[in-house]
Amino acid sequence: MVVFGDGGNDIEMLRQAGFSFAMENAGSAVVAAAKYRAGSNNREGVLDVIDKVLKHEAPFKQ
């Protein structure tokens, strides 16, 4: 499961997921809880990651 978060309410979800992404504009606590980073949610950060996953070009390994 791939999850994305940018706020304090996302921290537990980010900790539980296998592939967790903190958005570029996320605070430090959110970044610490996530395993990976994504671009800004003010642009197409989520879409960029999903596109790479679907093309088997995921920007991460576990």
Stockholm file with secondary structure:
# STOCKHOLM 1.0

chainA/1-62         MVVFGDGGNDIEMLRQAGFSFAMENAGSAVVAAAKYRAGSNNREGVLDVIDKVLKHEAPFKQ
#=GR chainA/1-62 SS CEEEECSGGGHHHHHHSSEEEECTTCCHHHHHHCSEECCCTTTTHHHHHHHHHHTTCCSCCC
#=GC SS_cons        CEEEECSGGGHHHHHHSSEEEECTTCCHHHHHHCSEECCCTTTTHHHHHHHHHHTTCCSCCC
//
